[in-house]
Amino acid sequence: MMTTGGGNILSSIPVYEQPLIRGLTALDQLVRLDVSVRPGLSELEFTQLFAKCTCGLIMMRRVFKDHECFVIPRQPPPTIIDLTLDADDQSIQSTGALPTIIDLTTDSDDDST
């Protein structure tokens, strides 16, 4: 049985207020993507944590304001219309890396168009 007053053993223990509930920091949220206890983020938390630039890079929102785009968007190769290409010219090989070449010098016997 405990008594109140000067002889109470618990009176020497300091009493603190309940800590304020703070939101998760960006690091806390990032860690939650790879933990086994309470894993993952809601869609809202995810969109508040990450940002996608028009250059295609995805980064945390806190660094987005300092981001400078260094990635050049990939553009398809240009189309070249060659009016001098011979039908037996084998110097141009058809690969995806080379520009598209349209040969306007060949005869078309097909009148179905």
MMTF fields as JSON, N, C-alpha, C and O atoms, coordinates in Angstrom:
{
  "mmtfVersion": "1.0.0",
  "mmtfProducer": "UNKNOWN",
  "numBonds": 451,
  "numAtoms": 452,
  "numGroups": 113,
  "numChains": 1,
  "numModels": 1,
  "chainsPerModel": [1],
  "groupsPerChain": [113],
  "chainIdList": ["A"],
  "bondAtomList": [4, 2, 8, 6, 12, 10, 16, 14, 20, 18, 24, 22, 28, 26, 32, 30, 36, 34, 40, 38, 44, 42, 48, 46, 52, 50, 56, 54, 60, 58, 64, 62, 68, 66, 72, 70, 76, 74, 80, 78, 84, 82, 88, 86, 92, 90, 96, 94, 100, 98, 104, 102, 108, 106, 112, 110, 116, 114, 120, 118, 124, 122, 128, 126, 132, 130, 136, 134, 140, 138, 144, 142, 148, 146, 152, 150, 156, 154, 160, 158, 164, 162, 168, 166, 172, 170, 176, 174, 180, 178, 184, 182, 188, 186, 192, 190, 196, 194, 200, 198, 204, 202, 208, 206, 212, 210, 216, 214, 220, 218, 224, 222, 228, 226, 232, 230, 236, 234, 240, 238, 244, 242, 248, 246, 252, 250, 256, 254, 260, 258, 264, 262, 268, 266, 272, 270, 276, 274, 280, 278, 284, 282, 288, 286, 292, 290, 296, 294, 300, 298, 304, 302, 308, 306, 312, 310, 316, 314, 320, 318, 324, 322, 328, 326, 332, 330, 336, 334, 340, 338, 344, 342, 348, 346, 352, 350, 356, 354, 360, 358, 364, 362, 368, 366, 372, 370, 376, 374, 380, 378, 384, 382, 388, 386, 392, 390, 396, 394, 400, 398, 404, 402, 408, 406, 412, 410, 416, 414, 420, 418, 424, 422, 428, 426, 432, 430, 436, 434, 440, 438, 444, 442, 448, 446],
  "bondOrderList": [1, 1, 1, 1, 1, 1, 1, 1, 1, 1, 1, 1, 1, 1, 1, 1, 1, 1, 1, 1, 1, 1, 1, 1, 1, 1, 1, 1, 1, 1, 1, 1, 1, 1, 1, 1, 1, 1, 1, 1, 1, 1, 1, 1, 1, 1, 1, 1, 1, 1, 1, 1, 1, 1, 1, 1, 1, 1, 1, 1, 1, 1, 1, 1, 1, 1, 1, 1, 1, 1, 1, 1, 1, 1, 1, 1, 1, 1, 1, 1, 1, 1, 1, 1, 1, 1, 1, 1, 1, 1, 1, 1, 1, 1, 1, 1, 1, 1, 1, 1, 1, 1, 1, 1, 1, 1, 1, 1, 1, 1, 1, 1],
  "groupList": [{"groupName": "MET", "atomNameList": ["N", "CA", "C", "O"], "elementList": ["N", "C", "C", "O"], "formalChargeList": [0, 0, 0, 0], "bondAtomList": [1, 0, 2, 1, 3, 2], "bondOrderList": [1, 1, 2], "singleLetterCode": "M", "chemCompType": "L-PEPTIDE LINKING"}, {"groupName": "THR", "atomNameList": ["N", "CA", "C", "O"], "elementList": ["N", "C", "C", "O"], "formalChargeList": [0, 0, 0, 0], "bondAtomList": [1, 0, 2, 1, 3, 2], "bondOrderList": [1, 1, 2], "singleLetterCode": "T", "chemCompType": "L-PEPTIDE LINKING"}, {"groupName": "GLY", "atomNameList": ["N", "CA", "C", "O"], "elementList": ["N", "C", "C", "O"], "formalChargeList": [0, 0, 0, 0], "bondAtomList": [1, 0, 2, 1, 3, 2], "bondOrderList": [1, 1, 2], "singleLetterCode": "G", "chemCompType": "PEPTIDE LINKING"}, {"groupName": "ASN", "atomNameList": ["N", "CA", "C", "O"], "elementList": ["N", "C", "C", "O"], "formalChargeList": [0, 0, 0, 0], "bondAtomList": [1, 0, 2, 1, 3, 2], "bondOrderList": [1, 1, 2], "singleLetterCode": "N", "chemCompType": "L-PEPTIDE LINKING"}, {"groupName": "ILE", "atomNameList": ["N", "CA", "C", "O"], "elementList": ["N", "C", "C", "O"], "formalChargeList": [0, 0, 0, 0], "bondAtomList": [1, 0, 2, 1, 3, 2], "bondOrderList": [1, 1, 2], "singleLetterCode": "I", "chemCompType": "L-PEPTIDE LINKING"}, {"groupName": "LEU", "atomNameList": ["N", "CA", "C", "O"], "elementList": ["N", "C", "C", "O"], "formalChargeList": [0, 0, 0, 0], "bondAtomList": [1, 0, 2, 1, 3, 2], "bondOrderList": [1, 1, 2], "singleLetterCode": "L", "chemCompType": "L-PEPTIDE LINKING"}, {"groupName": "SER", "atomNameList": ["N", "CA", "C", "O"], "elementList": ["N", "C", "C", "O"], "formalChargeList": [0, 0, 0, 0], "bondAtomList": [1, 0, 2, 1, 3, 2], "bondOrderList": [1, 1, 2], "singleLetterCode": "S", "chemCompType": "L-PEPTIDE LINKING"}, {"groupName": "PRO", "atomNameList": ["N", "CA", "C", "O"], "elementList": ["N", "C", "C", "O"], "formalChargeList": [0, 0, 0, 0], "bondAtomList": [1, 0, 2, 1, 3, 2], "bondOrderList": [1, 1, 2], "singleLetterCode": "P", "chemCompType": "L-PEPTIDE LINKING"}, {"groupName": "VAL", "atomNameList": ["N", "CA", "C", "O"], "elementList": ["N", "C", "C", "O"], "formalChargeList": [0, 0, 0, 0], "bondAtomList": [1, 0, 2, 1, 3, 2], "bondOrderList": [1, 1, 2], "singleLetterCode": "V", "chemCompType": "L-PEPTIDE LINKING"}, {"groupName": "TYR", "atomNameList": ["N", "CA", "C", "O"], "elementList": ["N", "C", "C", "O"], "formalChargeList": [0, 0, 0, 0], "bondAtomList": [1, 0, 2, 1, 3, 2], "bondOrderList": [1, 1, 2], "singleLetterCode": "Y", "chemCompType": "L-PEPTIDE LINKING"}, {"groupName": "GLU", "atomNameList": ["N", "CA", "C", "O"], "elementList": ["N", "C", "C", "O"], "formalChargeList": [0, 0, 0, 0], "bondAtomList": [1, 0, 2, 1, 3, 2], "bondOrderList": [1, 1, 2], "singleLetterCode": "E", "chemCompType": "L-PEPTIDE LINKING"}, {"groupName": "GLN", "atomNameList": ["N", "CA", "C", "O"], "elementList": ["N", "C", "C", "O"], "formalChargeList": [0, 0, 0, 0], "bondAtomList": [1, 0, 2, 1, 3, 2], "bondOrderList": [1, 1, 2], "singleLetterCode": "Q", "chemCompType": "L-PEPTIDE LINKING"}, {"groupName": "ARG", "atomNameList": ["N", "CA", "C", "O"], "elementList": ["N", "C", "C", "O"], "formalChargeList": [0, 0, 0, 0], "bondAtomList": [1, 0, 2, 1, 3, 2], "bondOrderList": [1, 1, 2], "singleLetterCode": "R", "chemCompType": "L-PEPTIDE LINKING"}, {"groupName": "ALA", "atomNameList": ["N", "CA", "C", "O"], "elementList": ["N", "C", "C", "O"], "formalChargeList": [0, 0, 0, 0], "bondAtomList": [1, 0, 2, 1, 3, 2], "bondOrderList": [1, 1, 2], "singleLetterCode": "A", "chemCompType": "L-PEPTIDE LINKING"}, {"groupName": "ASP", "atomNameList": ["N", "CA", "C", "O"], "elementList": ["N", "C", "C", "O"], "formalChargeList": [0, 0, 0, 0], "bondAtomList": [1, 0, 2, 1, 3, 2], "bondOrderList": [1, 1, 2], "singleLetterCode": "D", "chemCompType": "L-PEPTIDE LINKING"}, {"groupName": "PHE", "atomNameList": ["N", "CA", "C", "O"], "elementList": ["N", "C", "C", "O"], "formalChargeList": [0, 0, 0, 0], "bondAtomList": [1, 0, 2, 1, 3, 2], "bondOrderList": [1, 1, 2], "singleLetterCode": "F", "chemCompType": "L-PEPTIDE LINKING"}, {"groupName": "LYS", "atomNameList": ["N", "CA", "C", "O"], "elementList": ["N", "C", "C", "O"], "formalChargeList": [0, 0, 0, 0], "bondAtomList": [1, 0, 2, 1, 3, 2], "bondOrderList": [1, 1, 2], "singleLetterCode": "K", "chemCompType": "L-PEPTIDE LINKING"}, {"groupName": "CYS", "atomNameList": ["N", "CA", "C", "O"], "elementList": ["N", "C", "C", "O"], "formalChargeList": [0, 0, 0, 0], "bondAtomList": [1, 0, 2, 1, 3, 2], "bondOrderList": [1, 1, 2], "singleLetterCode": "C", "chemCompType": "L-PEPTIDE LINKING"}, {"groupName": "HIS", "atomNameList": ["N", "CA", "C", "O"], "elementList": ["N", "C", "C", "O"], "formalChargeList": [0, 0, 0, 0], "bondAtomList": [1, 0, 2, 1, 3, 2], "bondOrderList": [1, 1, 2], "singleLetterCode": "H", "chemCompType": "L-PEPTIDE LINKING"}],
  "groupTypeList": [0, 0, 1, 1, 2, 2, 2, 3, 4, 5, 6, 6, 4, 7, 8, 9, 10, 11, 7, 5, 4, 12, 2, 5, 1, 13, 5, 14, 11, 5, 8, 12, 5, 14, 8, 6, 8, 12, 7, 2, 5, 6, 10, 5, 10, 15, 1, 11, 5, 15, 13, 16, 17, 1, 17, 2, 5, 4, 0, 0, 12, 12, 8, 15, 16, 14, 18, 10, 17, 15, 8, 4, 7, 12, 11, 7, 7, 7, 1, 4, 4, 14, 5, 1, 5, 14, 13, 14, 14, 11, 6, 4, 11, 6, 1, 2, 13, 5, 7, 1, 4, 4, 14, 5, 1, 1, 14, 6, 14, 14, 14, 6, 1],
  "groupIdList": [1, 2, 3, 4, 5, 6, 7, 8, 9, 10, 11, 12, 13, 14, 15, 16, 17, 18, 19, 20, 21, 22, 23, 24, 25, 26, 27, 28, 29, 30, 31, 32, 33, 34, 35, 36, 37, 38, 39, 40, 41, 42, 43, 44, 45, 46, 47, 48, 49, 50, 51, 52, 53, 54, 55, 56, 57, 58, 59, 60, 61, 62, 63, 64, 65, 66, 67, 68, 69, 70, 71, 72, 73, 74, 75, 76, 77, 78, 79, 80, 81, 82, 83, 84, 85, 86, 87, 88, 89, 90, 91, 92, 93, 94, 95, 96, 97, 98, 99, 100, 101, 102, 103, 104, 105, 106, 107, 108, 109, 110, 111, 112, 113],
  "secStructList": [7, 7, 7, 7, 1, 6, 6, 7, 4, 4, 4, 4, 1, 7, 7, 7, 7, 7, 7, 7, 7, 7, 7, 7, 7, 2, 2, 2, 2, 2, 2, 2, 6, 6, 7, 1, 1, 1, 7, 7, 7, 7, 2, 2, 2, 2, 2, 2, 2, 3, 3, 3, 7, 6, 6, 1, 7, 3, 3, 3, 2, 2, 2, 2, 6, 6, 7, 7, 7, 7, 7, 7, 7, 7, 7, 7, 7, 7, 3, 3, 3, 3, 1, 1, 7, 7, 6, 6, 7, 7, 1, 1, 7, 7, 7, 6, 6, 1, 7, 3, 3, 3, 3, 7, 1, 1, 7, 7, 7, 7, 7, 7, 7],
  "xCoordList": [0.839, 0.0, 0.886, 1.84, 0.558, 1.344, 0.678, -0.547, 1.499, 0.976, 1.345, 2.338, 0.573, 0.856, 1.653, 1.645, 2.33, 3.107, 4.581, 4.977, 5.403, 6.847, 7.458, 8.562, 6.775, 7.331, 7.011, 7.379, 6.334, 5.951, 7.166, 7.823, 7.462, 8.623, 8.457, 9.45, 7.228, 6.981, 7.032, 7.05, 7.056, 7.061, 8.382, 8.434, 9.433, 10.714, 10.863, 11.829, 9.917, 9.977, 9.345, 8.2, 10.073, 9.498, 8.337, 8.344, 7.36, 6.179, 6.266, 6.479, 6.095, 6.168, 4.829, 4.042, 4.586, 3.388, 3.579, 4.705, 2.47, 2.527, 3.178, 2.847, 4.101, 4.766, 3.79, 2.835, 4.06, 3.24, 3.456, 4.574, 2.389, 2.506, 2.96, 2.274, 4.112, 4.646, 4.443, 4.343, 4.385, 4.27, 5.575, 6.63, 5.493, 6.694, 7.584, 7.103, 8.872, 9.815, 9.951, 9.492, 10.575, 10.801, 11.627, 11.381, 12.594, 13.41, 12.572, 12.723, 11.685, 10.797, 9.928, 9.747, 9.395, 8.544, 9.345, 8.861, 10.545, 11.388, 11.723, 11.72, 12.007, 12.321, 11.103, 11.248, 9.915, 8.696, 8.464, 7.687, 9.114, 8.98, 9.71, 9.45, 10.625, 11.461, 11.569, 12.649, 10.468, 10.464, 9.379, 8.461, 9.501, 8.501, 7.384, 6.311, 7.623, 6.599, 5.991, 6.708, 4.689, 3.966, 4.622, 5.002, 4.757, 5.414, 4.487, 3.264, 5.105, 4.377, 3.866, 3.882, 3.407, 2.832, 1.497, 1.267, 0.624, -0.614, -0.278, 0.808, -1.212, -0.969, -0.741, 0.102, -1.482, -1.32, 0.068, 0.724, 0.521, 1.857, 2.924, 3.91, 2.724, 3.688, 3.79, 4.889, 2.642, 2.666, 3.181, 3.72, 3.024, 3.574, 5.081, 5.771, 5.595, 7.017, 7.824, 8.946, 7.258, 8.004, 7.417, 6.237, 8.277, 7.867, 8.523, 9.639, 7.831, 8.374, 8.536, 7.593, 9.737, 10.041, 9.635, 9.49, 9.455, 9.128, 10.272, 10.058, 11.483, 12.612, 12.583, 13.374, 11.668, 11.518, 12.105, 11.846, 12.888, 13.486, 12.474, 11.662, 12.538, 11.69, 12.6, 13.645, 12.195, 13.025, 12.115, 10.901, 12.731, 11.963, 11.635, 12.436, 10.452, 9.995, 10.931, 11.064, 11.573, 12.433, 13.623, 14.15, 14.074, 15.2, 14.741, 15.554, 13.451, 12.936, 13.156, 13.418, 13.051, 13.209, 14.624, 14.828, 15.606, 16.991, 17.394, 18.546, 16.463, 16.763, 16.982, 16.25, 17.995, 18.232, 18.238, 18.932, 17.471, 17.357, 18.645, 19.06, 19.267, 20.448, 20.181, 21.02, 19.028, 18.678, 17.998, 17.0, 18.54, 17.953, 16.951, 17.313, 15.697, 14.711, 15.138, 15.62, 14.952, 15.339, 14.357, 13.144, 14.899, 14.071, 14.325, 15.441, 13.299, 13.505, 14.427, 14.474, 15.161, 16.032, 15.192, 14.04, 15.767, 14.999, 14.744, 15.449, 13.732, 13.437, 14.171, 14.056, 14.927, 15.682, 15.052, 14.871, 14.725, 14.202, 15.36, 15.867, 15.773, 16.924, 16.426, 15.795, 16.712, 16.281, 17.326, 17.1, 18.451, 19.538, 19.859, 20.83, 19.105, 19.397, 19.1, 18.023, 20.061, 19.859, 19.195, 19.364, 18.432, 17.726, 18.696, 18.366, 19.901, 20.861, 21.897, 22.898, 21.678, 22.624, 22.531, 21.507, 23.584, 23.622, 24.403, 24.651, 24.793, 25.609, 24.812, 25.384, 23.492, 22.66, 21.972, 21.235, 22.23, 21.63, 20.465, 20.491, 19.452, 18.266, 18.424, 18.334, 18.662, 18.686, 17.863, 17.562, 17.505, 16.704, 17.481, 16.875, 18.817, 19.623, 19.804, 20.066, 19.67, 19.857, 18.556, 17.479, 18.647, 17.43, 16.638, 17.195, 15.342, 14.493, 14.771, 14.798, 14.975, 15.253, 14.111, 13.767, 13.535, 12.453, 13.018, 13.48, 12.978, 13.52, 12.402, 11.469, 12.494, 11.475, 11.878, 11.182, 13.0, 13.478, 13.011, 13.166, 12.442, 12.014, 10.687, 9.867, 10.47, 9.211, 8.225, 8.587, 6.977, 5.934, 5.009, 4.405, 4.894, 3.992, 2.62, 1.694, 2.495, 1.238, 0.349, 0.672, -0.768, -1.702, -2.949, -3.985, -2.871, -4.048, -4.353, -5.336, -3.534, -3.782, -4.776, -5.073],
  "yCoordList": [-1.172, 0.0, 1.238, 1.338, 2.165, 3.391, 4.511, 4.623, 5.306, 6.456, 7.718, 7.754, 8.709, 9.994, 10.839, 10.608, 11.807, 12.673, 12.497, 11.968, 12.943, 12.94, 11.564, 11.407, 10.556, 9.218, 8.422, 7.25, 9.019, 8.321, 8.141, 9.114, 6.915, 6.616, 7.139, 7.444, 7.244, 7.706, 9.223, 9.738, 9.938, 11.395, 11.947, 13.096, 11.149, 11.622, 11.42, 11.907, 10.704, 10.476, 11.663, 12.011, 12.295, 13.442, 13.008, 11.919, 13.876, 13.625, 14.533, 15.74, 13.926, 14.68, 14.628, 13.7, 15.638, 15.644, 14.66, 14.327, 14.204, 13.285, 14.006, 15.159, 13.337, 14.001, 14.311, 13.575, 15.413, 15.782, 14.784, 14.322, 14.459, 13.535, 14.353, 15.273, 14.0, 14.734, 13.891, 12.667, 14.55, 13.827, 13.122, 13.444, 12.183, 11.46, 12.366, 13.127, 12.281, 13.029, 12.313, 11.181, 12.967, 12.357, 11.081, 10.1, 11.096, 9.901, 8.77, 7.614, 9.101, 8.092, 7.46, 6.243, 8.292, 7.777, 6.912, 5.875, 7.327, 6.558, 5.195, 4.187, 5.168, 3.908, 2.989, 1.77, 3.559, 2.743, 1.972, 1.017, 2.359, 1.614, 0.282, -0.599, 0.117, -1.078, -1.667, -2.092, -1.692, -2.305, -3.374, -3.391, -4.259, -5.317, -4.97, -5.571, -4.01, -3.58, -2.284, -1.309, -2.269, -1.121, -0.632, 0.535, -1.519, -1.116, -0.292, -0.331, 0.44, 1.134, 2.511, 2.933, 3.194, 4.534, 4.553, 3.769, 5.441, 5.64, 6.385, 6.949, 6.383, 7.108, 8.59, 9.211, 9.158, 10.572, 10.837, 11.805, 9.97, 10.131, 9.997, 10.733, 9.056, 8.839, 10.069, 10.512, 10.612, 11.79, 13.027, 13.931, 13.082, 14.208, 14.062, 15.053, 12.842, 12.586, 12.751, 13.256, 12.327, 12.317, 13.29, 13.637, 13.723, 14.589, 14.072, 13.554, 14.213, 13.802, 15.035, 15.8, 15.214, 16.355, 16.028, 14.86, 17.048, 16.824, 16.153, 15.59, 16.205, 15.527, 14.023, 13.28, 13.563, 12.143, 11.654, 10.514, 12.466, 12.041, 12.145, 13.07, 11.172, 11.182, 11.408, 10.77, 12.318, 12.666, 13.041, 13.175, 13.207, 13.653, 15.137, 15.905, 15.523, 16.909, 17.933, 19.046, 17.571, 18.545, 18.96, 20.053, 18.14, 18.508, 18.972, 19.437, 18.85, 19.213, 20.69, 21.052, 21.534, 22.982, 23.342, 24.368, 22.486, 22.729, 21.941, 22.014, 21.19, 20.313, 21.112, 22.056, 20.717, 21.248, 20.078, 19.086, 20.192, 19.087, 18.956, 19.886, 17.785, 17.492, 16.371, 16.086, 15.741, 14.642, 15.226, 15.936, 14.925, 15.393, 14.345, 13.181, 14.736, 13.757, 13.136, 13.824, 11.826, 11.111, 11.411, 11.301, 11.794, 12.103, 11.055, 10.554, 10.726, 9.754, 10.337, 11.554, 9.474, 9.991, 10.641, 10.261, 11.612, 12.317, 11.418, 10.433, 11.775, 11.079, 11.796, 13.012, 11.039, 11.611, 11.118, 9.917, 12.043, 11.682, 11.8, 12.892, 10.65, 10.595, 10.453, 9.455, 11.462, 11.443, 10.82, 10.704, 10.423, 9.895, 8.436, 7.919, 7.765, 6.398, 5.44, 5.485, 4.572, 3.543, 2.347, 2.106, 1.59, 0.43, -0.649, -1.412, -0.722, -1.747, -1.213, -1.882, -0.031, 0.562, -0.176, -0.103, -0.877, -1.645, -0.927, -1.512, 0.318, 1.024, 1.439, 1.716, 1.483, 1.887, 0.644, -0.036, 0.36, -0.8, -0.337, 0.748, -1.168, -0.823, -1.275, -2.463, -0.292, -0.576, 0.494, 1.537, 0.23, 1.188, 2.43, 3.458, 2.369, 3.506, 4.526, 5.697, 4.103, 5.015, 5.736, 5.255, 6.89, 7.608, 6.835, 6.032, 7.091, 6.48, 7.136, 8.362, 6.319, 6.842, 6.448, 5.271, 7.432, 7.194, 7.418, 8.512, 6.377, 6.442, 6.802, 6.023, 7.983, 8.434, 8.167, 8.586, 7.471, 7.238, 5.911, 5.672, 5.036, 3.751, 3.883, 4.725, 3.043, 3.04, 2.16, 1.142, 2.572, 1.776, 1.269, 2.061, -0.041, -0.636, -0.881, -1.307, -0.621, -0.872, 0.347, 1.402, 0.227, 1.347, 1.184, 1.776, 0.398, 0.127, 1.239, 1.144, 2.294, 3.363, 4.371, 5.321],
  "zCoordList": [0.0, 0.0, 0.0, 0.772, -0.868, -0.999, -0.216, -0.157, 0.361, 1.088, 0.335, -0.392, 0.508, -0.117, 0.852, 2.061, 0.306, 1.164, 0.902, -0.137, 1.848, 1.7, 1.642, 1.121, 2.16, 2.163, 0.914, 0.833, -0.071, -1.308, -2.194, -2.564, -2.529, -3.367, -4.8, -5.46, -5.281, -6.644, -6.78, -7.898, -5.679, -5.766, -6.315, -6.753, -6.296, -6.812, -8.317, -8.904, -8.964, -10.42, -11.127, -10.839, -12.052, -12.765, -13.665, -14.238, -13.77, -14.599, -15.819, -15.704, -16.989, -18.244, -18.958, -18.773, -19.774, -20.612, -21.758, -22.127, -22.309, -23.436, -24.621, -24.896, -25.325, -26.446, -27.579, -27.827, -28.249, -29.394, -30.517, -30.748, -31.203, -32.336, -33.54, -33.985, -34.045, -35.194, -36.444, -36.369, -37.581, -38.836, -39.177, -38.629, -40.063, -40.475, -41.306, -42.146, -41.068, -41.901, -43.237, -43.389, -44.198, -45.504, -45.365, -46.066, -44.47, -44.247, -43.657, -44.052, -42.705, -42.119, -43.208, -43.236, -44.1, -45.171, -46.142, -46.597, -46.454, -47.364, -46.771, -47.477, -45.484, -44.802, -44.784, -44.869, -44.674, -44.634, -45.921, -45.93, -47.004, -48.257, -48.195, -49.014, -47.234, -47.188, -45.781, -45.37, -45.049, -43.715, -43.661, -44.482, -42.685, -42.569, -41.581, -41.629, -40.688, -39.735, -40.264, -40.487, -40.464, -41.034, -42.327, -42.422, -43.326, -44.573, -45.469, -45.342, -46.359, -47.411, -47.039, -45.883, -48.093, -47.972, -48.688, -49.608, -48.271, -49.015, -50.306, -50.441, -51.244, -52.5, -52.242, -52.89, -51.304, -50.97, -50.397, -50.78, -49.471, -48.908, -49.988, -49.988, -50.908, -51.983, -52.891, -53.222, -53.289, -54.169, -53.451, -54.09, -52.132, -51.374, -51.181, -50.94, -51.284, -51.068, -52.35, -52.315, -53.486, -54.745, -55.756, -55.703, -56.68, -57.782, -59.056, -59.019, -60.182, -61.476, -62.349, -62.55, -62.861, -63.723, -65.155, -65.513, -65.96, -67.366, -68.117, -69.191, -67.568, -68.216, -67.952, -68.532, -67.075, -66.834, -65.53, -65.145, -64.829, -63.565, -62.427, -62.38, -61.506, -60.322, -59.122, -58.992, -58.255, -57.102, -55.942, -56.097, -54.776, -53.621, -53.789, -54.321, -53.33, -53.507, -52.877, -53.385, -51.787, -51.097, -51.943, -51.736, -52.89, -53.752, -55.128, -55.927, -55.412, -56.734, -57.046, -58.193, -56.04, -56.286, -56.746, -57.394, -56.403, -56.815, -58.055, -58.483, -58.635, -59.77, -61.056, -61.352, -61.801, -63.14, -64.1, -63.877, -65.16, -66.117, -66.923, -67.615, -66.821, -67.617, -68.615, -69.469, -68.512, -69.404, -70.631, -70.519, -71.793, -73.042, -73.5, -73.67, -73.703, -74.157, -75.485, -76.384, -75.586, -76.798, -77.909, -77.733, -79.064, -80.219, -81.294, -81.425, -82.059, -83.131, -84.204, -84.383, -84.92, -85.973, -87.077, -87.29, -87.772, -88.809, -90.021, -90.239, -90.798, -92.049, -93.164, -93.312, -93.95, -95.069, -96.362, -96.56, -97.225, -98.55, -99.527, -99.784, -100.069, -100.978, -102.396, -102.745, -103.224, -104.625, -105.536, -106.741, -104.991, -105.83, -105.546, -106.098, -104.729, -104.339, -105.48, -106.075, -105.783, -106.795, -106.148, -104.953, -106.942, -106.422, -105.938, -105.029, -106.54, -106.136, -105.145, -104.889, -104.587, -103.637, -102.302, -101.622, -101.932, -100.698, -99.6, -98.545, -99.823, -98.835, -97.612, -96.558, -97.749, -96.62, -96.085, -96.798, -94.812, -94.171, -93.321, -92.741, -93.256, -92.494, -91.044, -90.732, -90.16, -88.724, -88.03, -88.611, -86.796, -86.04, -85.661, -85.357, -85.669, -85.241, -86.354, -86.079, -87.601, -88.725, -89.03, -88.676, -89.688, -90.051, -91.109, -91.857, -91.155, -92.166, -93.509, -93.614, -94.531, -95.869, -96.785, -96.901, -97.428, -98.379, -99.773, -100.097, -100.594, -101.949, -102.91, -103.103, -103.514, -104.464, -105.914, -106.839, -106.116, -107.485, -108.052, -109.249, -107.225, -107.744, -108.435, -108.071, -109.445, -110.181, -109.442, -108.852, -109.487, -108.861, -109.948, -110.67, -110.071, -111.051, -110.441, -111.132, -109.183, -108.486, -108.615, -108.071, -109.326, -109.549, -108.684, -108.988, -107.619, -106.8, -105.805, -105.07, -105.761, -104.791, -105.251, -104.526]
}
